[in-house]
Amino acid sequence: MFKTILASFFIFLSIFSFSQTYEIQYESSYNGKVQPNQNPTIVWVNENENFILNTKIKEQKSNFPFEISKIEKPSNTIISYAFLNPNEAISTSDKESITKQEFELTTQTKKILGYNCKKAVTKINSNTIEVWYTNDLKLKGGPSSLGQNLGLVLQVERNGNSSTTAVSVKKIKKTGIEKIINKTIPATDLLSYRDLLWKSRFTTLNVFENEIINFSDQSKSDEKIKRFANGTIILKKIKFPKISQGSTIFVELKQQSNGDAYDRTGTVFFIPEEKSQTFFDGLEKGVKTLSIYENGNGKQYYGVISNQNYQPTVELMRFFTAFGINKFNHIELKDKTWQTISPFRQDITELKPSLSEKEIWIGTFIGNYDKGGHKVSLDITIHNSEQIVNKNNKVIPLFNTTNIMEMAGQDYATMFNNDKGLFVEFNLEKDLKNAQLRYITTGHGGWENGDEFIPKANSIYLDGKLSFSFTPWRTECGSYRLFNPASGNFPDGLSSSDLSRSNWCPGTVTNPNYISLGDLKAGKHTIQVKIPQGEPEGTSFSAWNVSGVLLGTE
C-alpha cells in the first residue's frame, strides 16, 4: 500500500514538474536607458509551449488590433493569433522559420537575474542581433521567435544599442490564456494573415475600385459614381471619421491605361462646400455658371479663384499618367520589362482640418479624348501616429487653374501671358499664425519651345511684395522609363518619357511646395502668381496648372 502511495506521489510530482510554468517580464531600453511608458513583453513558458504577449493583453486592456504568439514544443511550430477587432480574429502557423535560424555560438557568458547566460549572434536584414540565453531552467523560449532552439532567452540586443531584457522570472500556477483565447480562431495562410493584420492597423476609405475615366458620350452617372465632362471626371461622396491630431492621412491612386497611350494630366481633388456656390454647381449646370477671373488678356477663366461666394477645388494630389502602361505592354524592347501599374501615393495630412468629420465630394480627373481611357482605383488611409508634423487647424482654398472641366469647355490656364498673371484677394476673419501656401505647379505646352520643356520661374507675391520665387523643373524622368511602354523614341536615343519637364514626369506625382508666409493679420490680403508664359506658335500654346491652399493656425 505504501509503495503504491509513494509511486503515485512521484507520478504526481513528475507531472507537476513537467508542467511547471514560468512568467518572464521583459522591458526595452535604448543606449542603456529604459524606454518610458512602455508596455512590457510577457512570456509564459513551460516544456510544452511558449506564449508571447504583453502586459495590456494579459490584463485584457489592450487596444485592437493586438497579437499573441504561441510556440509549440518540441516541434517549434509558431501559431500566431491576431485579434483585429472585438468580433474578428485570425490565426496562422509556421513550422519552418525557427528551424532555419542560424547562430554563431560564442564563449561569452554573463548572469541575468542570477541565471548563467551564453551569447549567440546572428544577422537579420543587415542588423547584428545578440541573443543571451540560459539553460539553467531546462526550458526553451523567449520574447520573440528568435533563439527558441537555444534555451530560455533573457536578453536580445540589436546593433549594440536596442535591448529587450528580462526583469523578472517567477513561477505561476496558471496563465489565464484561456480567458483571452476562449474560442476557435479561423486559420489562414501566412501572407493573408500579415496583410489582414497590417490593414487592421489603419482606416481605409475606399473611393474608387477599377473605375474607368474616359471620353465617351456613353459615360453616365449611377447610384454610386457621378460622371461629368464625357466621363473624364468621376466623383463620389465620402464620409470622413473624426481624425485625431496625431493621425497621418495618405491618398493612394493606382492607374493603368485602358486604351489611351499618352501621358495625361491627372488630379485627385475635393470640392469645398462652405460658400454659396461650389464647383459641383458648375459640373451640373455648366462651367460658365461659375465665377469669372479676368486679368486683361481678353479671356475669361471660370471657377479658378476664390471669392466671397465661391471656393475652387482643392487638389489632394497632382499626378501624370505614363505612356500606355499595361495596355501597351505588348510593345517589345530588348531588356525592357514593363511595369503593369502606376502607383501614386502622397501624404495629405496638412489638409486634415478640411476632412475630419466631413462628408465631401472626392473626385479624380484625367484629361483624355480616348474611348478606352484609363482605369483607376483610389483609397484614402488614416493612420494613428504620434508624429505631429502638421499643426495647422485652418485650410483656405485660394486658386486652382487646372482645367478639370476641359472636356466640358473649361479653358486652359493661359492667364500668365501678361504681367498680372493670377491675382487673388482673400479676407481673414482671424489672425493666421505660421501661414503657408501649399502650392502645386506644372508647365504645359508639348512642343520644342513650349513651357513643358522650358524652365520658367514661378514668383509668388503676398500683398504686392515678392515672397518666394523658384524654377520648378524635373530632371529624373528617365528613371520611370519602364512605366512608359508607348513612349516615342527619338533619333538621339532618348524616349519622350526621358525628357526633363516643368515639374512633372510621365508616371509620377508632382509634390506641393510649402511657401512660408509668416504670421498674417486678420483682414484683406492678396496673392499673386507670375510666370513668364511662352508665346503661342501656330495652334500650339503654353499653359500653367497651379493650385494654392493657405494653411495656418488661428
Steps between C-alpha positions, in 0.01 A plus 500: 500500500778739598687422178187577298453834677869582456487413129189714454673790673803481271272483195319814623830672576629408157188641329515818710867546423438437129224756482670768711437837338705816534404858429781721373459875463724698264561870459651698213793739516696711255864593556464374856196715581172326578228620264224691686129410497562161346272199486732221621519170313373198694605140429330193647721196449507132595624185330193478275452854375607862509250790483622849406276800578522822701371645825193669355395183319549301820277746686252498207540876460672505161371705210422324174669362304732291714695181451595194708758243393515141616799272440421131536774267629686300388385561140579875522177579315411869528127563523413869472165643609393845380202664669395755237196639681260383775319273253777378272814294557720293269790262544781347299777246560864481400699177540819609324637835612647390834683204346653733238661727758880497497718620789867541574544356850758688706687427824382826661293467816327723753229480763150641457272487805744249650480257206810395307466622143690437177512724193408406145519739203306519175432753223153596380450756220848649559434526876730327748293320763651370825293244689577417866344173612511270803467124538469517879122452492505221238246701293501654155321823421536876484344837415492420127541202272874573485720250684220260597731201440783633716345515846306758698585837344537772764641779284495599134721790389491658153800686357643556847248766600143363512426232761214289628599361842330278756432687825314225689460122490237335720312174527126514443225242539278623220546734206139597432553470126162326468331830594660670200498220243160371599368368170610336177675753279489444122834440329635656182827494307793704627491773232125555539544512878767769476299700248179496705688589818677788327178639352324482836750751642357790299173622351445462127243707312444333166404765246532331160567141401605433138296789364538619140588863424453551127350725236167365381140616478416156639654588839208551737458550875349225714395467864863464612714710266434840343652554153547834328674654199435193281643267762832678564390591855373249758364597844387324813376638833718379787434528874817555703521395865636727770873517441719545807779756519772236477357317198656503156298478179605354165331502163587208273401463137582205273471567126527302178435582137173359371563621145663844523870486407599851613626677810210696646440753773323344798379632831329368811295774662216585734229763463467752787139576587539787747387774260167553323641381166717190444686334217232232507250763384716555194514128429120475508408832337800575281841656557382848396270514802812526720672823600723664239865604529624764255844659497483716189628252242157477338412155632259382766602223741219331690515354850873543562520747793319547830273794576227588747262239359725229356801278574683297233578129529782398734759268352581202715755377246622601153618207289587421140415179323778306332506425128260207462595297807360144496278538191802547273738261675497290182750748354830314532845647553805295588571483875186700582245339731211744529325579825128419509366772727586858597479544879454858620507556877531823697477631855214753524492541879514881477150495349355323807295800624296489178444124520438402862132415565403638157294342224641633175528430130829331411584499130760389248565657161719377215503716190458276195301457181510121486197271519696237696676760714643392833416271789548626857459388860511757780533454877551746785663356811509647851779388733522563874838653574685701760700698242327836496666673205200695374358721774281723285131517584397707198482419128391781267464421127628790287545390137518204264558566130502133395219482246331195651197566278718515188270261311200712600635832376728626780791688344869431557691710753659753266452799731875533560558662161480848652660662802197465728505122472273349764374740768286394798352709780404331827381606843610351833247520780771427758879527522673205334827383654774314312319545172611289204394483139465139384591558139492246216624602155561333164579657161340380177550557128621178345722614214866595481456859619197438721516572873486127572863481384626849587588588864296797620514680834187502717476813717256529792403845630327555835328837535698635206843392625707214359481216753655207313640420158626172357528310173304175513688239295530120503814332368446137609226405250720233343476304825143403407565360151361157595160658576476640148475226236332723238744790536643614167870449428716765331801478267728623779428186708265666746137417568241772545449380859872566568479873437521749784183700555348793688445322831355171375593167347274245328397250767574709812347725765577872509579594859367822655732783601436646844571872487534673836301822526558575869222622731209668324272752668123482471365697206551519125801354320604419147695217336641542152674238283719613210656268240664613173272289284628429148337642188278277280642350181229431243234293675740403783492691827635478855303484826570460870291292739550650845303446819533673833360434846576717802595309815547633852384512860234735633 
